Amino acid sequence: MEKIGFVSLGCSKNLIDTEVMLGILRDRHMEITEDLSAADIIIVNTCTFIEKAKQESINTILQAARYKAEGRCGMLIVTGCLSQQYKEDLMKEMPEIDALLGTGSWDRVWEAIGTVRKGRKACFMDNVSHLYDQKTSRLRMTPAYSAYVKIAEGCNNGCTFCIIPQVRGRLYSRSVPSVAEEVRMLAADGVQEINLIAQDTTSYGVDTAGRPLLPELLRELVRIDGIRWIRLFYLYPHYFTDELMDLIVTEDKICPYVDLPLQHISQTVLRRMNRRDTKEDILNLVKKLCAHGRKLTLRSTFIVGFPGETDEEFQELCDFVEAVKFDDVGVFTYSREEGTAAAQMSEQIPEEVKEERYHTLMAIQAKVSEQRNQELEGSLHTFLVEKITEEDGVRQAAGRIEVQAPEVDGLTYLEDAGSLQPGDMVPVRIAQGFAYDLVAELAE
């Protein structure tokens, strides 16, 4: 049996593409391994979102290529966003690559392997005109109790800094019945936590129904037995309706967690970014969300050093972050991406200024996050056990409460885990809050 080695880079949306490719190959009786030195075929699923991700993808391809010279690997396949964006350059500059698959060609991975076996290189770059669905084979790489579900692909927003619409295409939504059936199948397989993802989750359904269908989808999903948590990622402001907000607040299964990628607050910067929402729109939405107090956990991401960002505009962003008191914030320095409108703008900000602004904003948020986590002390939550360690005969647990998302947020630690096992969900009381993590104790 041939062994397939894989590396999946970038976001959870990319991870799902990896999982469905591995599912297709498993159905072809191929063995999957994470040990690249033992692999006959290596697949690298790449990311190109920002310069750092692009460089990581290139370095990973080069590392994988060494196994062709030094190990047993006989075929190197590169897939994903970097393949889509730089297909001609990659094949020319990296002759070790045997096949390239674009973001719309994940389902042709077996065909690519067959082409290479016949002595030819393969390069498949289909339009993103279809998505995996509940019938698609998928080999999940997440823990048994948790899964990502991609409800849409592509984006229609056209932000000037972002290459994603060029490599992922326009918005393409799955149907409500398709997503609901997949979640029912996952629940039957023991999954308790569903993480809904898309490039722009609140726009889900606009392409097919002319209106956002996320509330309709959620009303279906909360009725599915076995699912304990439903978490929403990438909730862009434009279609964040009062109906959606009410569902998040009132439905017990929907995690009270709002991931709101705002990118900036200065109206002039938002205009240069070609964001669909004005400063006034954002302030009104944030005011509504904050009116629910600690009922909702608020997370956002921001870009510093966007072309033309003045000291005054950056200070406006700092003041906004300090005033709103987001529970968590991700900060990115602006990355000048080839092929985007922002890359052609004058007044590019020097790298040292971007880095200084990054550290300034992160320092502000660290103090806010510590304060917000300390405010959780004494509150009751549901704790999902993810890892058990043992020291001096005492079992300790690491995991997450309902307002901590996998991979992007901090962790909660339980100092005496007793007989708990990964996947268990138990009530806890927060004992201590720190800048990133929490310490809890079992609730009586």
Residue pairs with C-beta under 8 A, 6 or more apart in sequence:
1 29
1 30
1 31
2 30
2 31
2 40
2 41
3 30
3 31
3 32
3 33
3 38
3 39
3 40
3 41
4 22
4 25
4 30
4 31
4 32
4 33
4 39
4 40
4 41
4 42
4 43
5 33
5 34
5 35
5 36
5 38
5 39
5 41
5 42
5 43
5 64
5 67
5 73
6 18
6 21
6 22
6 32
6 34
6 42
6 43
6 44
6 45
7 36
7 42
7 43
7 44
7 45
7 60
7 64
8 14
8 15
8 18
8 45
8 141
9 44
9 45
9 46
9 47
9 53
9 56
9 57
9 60
9 80
10 45
10 46
10 47
10 49
10 53
10 57
10 80
10 81
11 47
11 49
11 197
12 148
12 195
12 197
12 233
12 407
13 148
13 150
13 153
13 197
13 198
13 199
14 45
14 47
14 80
14 81
15 141
15 142
15 148
16 132
16 138
16 148
16 149
16 150
16 197
17 45
17 79
17 80
17 103
17 106
18 43
18 45
18 141
19 138
19 139
19 140
19 141
20 106
20 107
20 132
20 136
20 137
20 138
21 43
21 45
21 79
21 106
21 109
22 32
22 138
22 139
22 141
23 136
23 137
23 138
23 139
24 107
24 109
24 110
24 137
25 32
25 109
25 110
26 32
26 137
26 139
27 137
28 110
30 41
32 139
33 39
36 42
36 64
36 67
36 71
36 73
37 67
37 71
37 72
38 72
39 67
39 71
39 72
39 73
40 72
40 73
40 74
40 75
41 73
41 74
41 75
41 76
41 77
41 113
42 64
42 67
42 73
42 75
42 76
42 77
43 77
43 78
43 79
43 109
44 57
44 60
44 61
44 64
44 76
44 77
44 78
44 79
44 80
45 79
45 80
46 57
46 60
46 61
46 78
46 79
46 80
46 81
46 82
46 83
47 53
47 54
47 56
47 57
47 80
47 81
47 82
48 54
48 57
48 80
48 81
48 82
48 84
48 85
48 86
48 163
48 167
48 337
49 81
49 163
49 164
49 335
50 332
50 335
50 337
51 335
51 336
51 337
52 335
54 82
57 80
57 82
58 82
61 76
61 78
61 90
61 94
61 96
61 97
62 94
64 73
64 76
65 76
65 94
65 96
65 97
67 73
68 74
68 76
68 96
75 98
75 99
75 113
75 116
76 96
76 97
76 98
76 99
77 97
77 98
77 99
77 100
77 101
77 109
77 112
77 113
77 116
78 90
78 94
78 97
78 99
78 100
78 101
79 100
79 101
79 102
79 105
79 106
79 109
80 101
80 103
81 103
81 163
81 164
81 167
81 168
82 90
83 90
83 100
83 101
83 102
83 103
83 125
84 102
84 103
84 104
84 125
84 166
84 167
84 168
85 163
85 166
85 167
85 339
87 100
87 102
87 123
87 125
90 97
90 100
91 97
91 100
91 121
91 123
97 121
98 116
98 121
98 122
99 112
99 113
99 115
99 116
99 121
99 122
99 123
99 124
100 122
100 123
100 124
100 125
101 108
101 109
101 112
101 122
101 124
101 125
102 124
102 125
102 126
102 167
103 128
103 167
103 168
103 169
104 125
104 126
104 127
104 128
104 129
104 130
104 169
105 124
105 125
105 126
106 132
107 130
107 132
107 136
108 124
108 126
111 122
111 124
112 122
112 124
115 121
115 122
116 122
127 169
128 153
128 154
128 168
128 169
128 172
129 169
129 172
130 172
131 150
131 152
131 153
131 172
131 174
132 138
132 150
133 174
133 178
133 182
134 178
134 179
134 181
134 182
134 185
140 147
142 148
142 406
143 386
143 422
143 423
144 189
144 190
144 191
144 423
145 190
145 191
145 192
145 193
145 384
145 422
145 423
146 191
146 192
146 193
146 195
146 384
146 406
147 186
147 191
147 193
147 194
147 195
148 195
148 197
149 179
149 182
149 183
149 186
149 194
149 195
149 196
149 197
150 174
150 197
150 198
151 173
151 174
151 179
151 196
151 197
151 198
151 201
151 204
151 217
152 171
152 172
152 173
152 174
152 198
152 199
152 200
152 201
152 203
152 204
152 205
152 207
153 168
153 169
153 171
153 172
153 198
153 199
154 165
154 168
154 169
154 170
154 171
154 172
154 199
155 162
155 164
155 165
155 168
155 170
155 171
155 199
155 200
155 203
156 165
156 170
156 171
156 200
156 203
156 206
156 207
157 165
157 200
157 203
157 236
157 238
157 274
157 275
157 276
158 165
158 274
159 263
159 273
159 274
159 275
160 272
160 273
160 274
160 340
160 341
160 342
160 345
161 273
161 303
161 306
161 334
161 335
161 337
161 340
161 342
162 337
162 340
163 337
163 338
163 339
163 340
164 199
166 339
168 199
170 207
171 199
171 200
171 203
171 206
171 207
172 207
173 198
173 204
173 205
173 206
173 207
173 208
173 213
175 208
176 205
176 213
176 216
176 217
176 220
179 217
179 220
179 221
180 217
180 220
180 221
180 224
183 194
183 221
183 224
183 227
184 224
186 194
186 227
187 224
187 225
187 226
187 227
188 226
190 226
190 423
191 226
191 227
192 226
192 227
192 228
192 229
192 384
192 423
192 425
193 227
193 228
193 229
193 231
193 384
193 406
194 221
194 227
194 229
194 230
194 231
195 231
195 233
195 405
195 406
196 217
196 230
196 231
196 232
196 233
197 233
197 234
198 204
198 233
198 234
199 234
200 234
200 236
201 214
201 232
201 233
201 234
201 235
201 236
202 212
202 214
202 234
202 235
202 236
202 237
202 238
202 239
202 240
202 244
203 212
203 236
203 238
203 239
204 212
204 213
204 214
204 217
205 211
205 212
205 213
205 214
205 216
205 217
206 212
206 213
206 239
212 239
212 241
212 244
214 232
214 239
214 244
215 241
215 243
215 244
215 247
218 230
218 244
218 247
218 251
218 254
219 247
221 227
221 230
221 253
222 230
222 251
222 253
222 254
227 253
228 253
228 382
228 425
229 253
229 255
229 382
229 384
229 402
230 253
230 254
230 255
231 254
231 255
231 257
231 405
232 248
232 254
232 255
232 257
232 258
232 259
233 259
233 405
234 259
234 261
235 244
235 258
235 259
235 260
235 261
236 260
236 261
236 276
237 260
237 262
237 276
237 277
237 281
237 282
237 285
238 276
238 277
238 281
240 260
240 285
242 288
245 288
245 289
247 254
248 254
248 256
248 258
248 296
249 256
249 292
249 295
249 296
255 402
255 403
256 295
256 296
256 297
256 402
256 403
257 296
257 297
257 299
257 402
257 403
257 405
258 289
258 296
258 297
258 298
258 299
259 299
259 300
259 405
260 285
260 286
260 289
260 298
260 299
260 300
261 300
261 301
262 282
262 300
262 301
262 302
263 270
263 273
263 275
263 301
263 302
263 303
264 270
264 273
264 275
264 302
264 303
264 306
264 313
264 317
265 279
265 282
265 283
265 316
265 317
265 320
266 279
266 309
266 313
266 316
266 317
267 278
267 279
268 308
268 313
269 306
269 308
269 309
269 313
269 317
270 277
270 278
270 279
272 306
272 307
272 308
272 342
272 345
273 303
273 306
273 342
274 341
277 285
286 298
286 324
289 296
289 298
290 296
290 298
290 324
294 375
294 376
294 379
297 327
297 328
297 403
298 324
298 326
298 327
299 326
299 327
299 328
299 329
299 330
299 405
299 408
299 409
300 326
300 328
300 329
300 330
301 329
301 330
301 331
301 332
302 317
302 321
302 329
302 330
302 331
302 332
302 361
303 331
303 332
303 333
303 334
304 314
304 317
304 331
304 332
304 333
304 334
304 354
304 357
304 358
304 361
305 333
305 334
305 349
305 353
305 354
305 357
305 358
306 334
306 342
306 349
307 334
307 342
307 345
307 346
307 347
307 348
307 349
308 345
308 346
308 347
308 349
309 334
309 349
309 357
314 357
314 360
317 361
318 360
318 361
318 364
321 329
321 361
321 364
321 365
321 368
322 364
322 368
325 368
325 371
325 372
326 365
326 368
327 369
327 372
327 373
327 403
328 365
328 369
328 408
328 409
328 410
329 361
329 362
329 365
329 368
329 369
330 408
331 358
331 361
331 362
331 365
332 358
333 351
333 354
333 355
333 357
333 358
334 342
334 349
334 354
336 342
336 343
336 348
337 343
366 435
367 435
369 435
369 436
370 433
370 434
370 435
372 433
373 410
373 433
373 434
373 435
373 436
373 437
373 438
374 432
374 433
375 433
376 430
376 433
376 438
377 430
377 431
377 432
377 433
378 429
378 430
379 429
379 430
380 427
380 428
380 429
380 443
381 401
381 402
381 403
381 412
381 427
381 428
381 429
381 430
381 440
382 401
382 402
382 425
382 426
382 427
382 428
383 397
383 399
383 400
383 401
383 412
383 414
383 425
383 426
383 427
383 428
383 440
384 399
384 400
384 401
384 423
384 424
384 425
385 397
385 399
385 414
385 417
385 420
385 421
385 422
385 423
385 424
385 425
385 426
386 397
386 398
386 399
386 400
386 411
386 422
387 397
387 398
387 399
387 422
388 395
388 396
388 397
388 417
388 420
388 421
388 422
389 395
389 396
389 397
389 398
390 396
394 415
394 416
395 416
395 417
395 418
395 419
395 420
396 413
396 414
396 415
396 416
396 417
397 413
397 414
397 417
397 420
398 411
398 412
398 413
398 414
399 411
399 412
399 414
400 406
400 409
400 411
400 412
401 412
401 428
401 430
401 438
401 440
403 409
404 410
404 411
404 412
404 438
410 434
410 436
410 437
410 438
411 437
411 438
412 428
412 430
412 437
412 438
412 439
412 440
413 437
413 438
413 439
413 440
414 420
414 428
414 439
414 440
414 441
414 442
415 439
415 441
416 441
416 442
418 442
420 426
426 442
426 443
427 442
427 443
428 440
428 441
428 442
428 443
429 440
429 441
429 442
429 443
430 438
430 439
430 440
431 439
431 440
431 441
432 438
432 439
433 439
